[in-house]
Structures are given as structure tokens and as C-alpha cells.
Amino acid sequence: MYYRKYSETLQFRFDKSLRQKLGLDEQGLDYILVDSYDMDNNTIKYYDKDGVLHTANVDGDLYSIDMFSADELLKMEITQPLIYGL
């Protein structure tokens, strides 16, 4: 097994914000399964650096727009929000 590589210069604000909400180390090697978020139970799954699967409980909503930097939002290739905004 090999550990994931951490690179502070390549880390997005969203990643740091998500790790903070989950109580994980901002510089950790955990792999968060963002698509596993269960809004009904407020849980999300992630693998720790050793590859062990965990489920984290979240207070309230996990995702919010303030988790992103302005640059991250501008650089995203998202068309769906634009469609709803028309």
C-alpha cells in the first residue's frame, strides 16, 4: 500500500473547508467520497490514510457556497446553475 501525496499548493479551499466540517486534518491524507453524502442521515464516507472506510456524521448541511473561493467558482465549468438562473 502507498499513501496519497499531499500538496499544499494544489489544495483547493473547498477541500480545506470540507475537511474542517468533518473534523479531519486539513493536511491529511484521507480520501473523502463526496458522492456518498446522505442528506437524510447527514453522513458521508471517507477512507483514512490506511484505506479503512469510515462514516462521519455532520451537523446540518455539509455543503455551502462559502466553502469555495471566488477563483474556484469562476474556474468551474458548471452550466446547470446558469440554466436555473435564467
DAHUQUI-V457491 format. One record per backbone hydrogen bond with DSSP energy under -1.0 kcal/mol. CO is the residue of the C=O (numbers start at 1). NH is the residue of the N-H. If there is no record, write none. Layout:
[[CO NH] [CO NH]]
This chain:
[[7 10] [12 16] [13 17] [14 18] [15 19] [16 20] [17 21] [18 22] [19 24] [20 23] [25 28] [31 47] [32 34] [33 36] [34 37] [38 42] [38 43] [42 58] [43 38] [44 56] [45 33] [46 54] [47 31] [48 51] [52 48] [54 46] [56 44] [64 67] [65 68] [69 73] [70 74] [71 75] [76 78] [79 83] [80 84] [81 85] [83 86]]
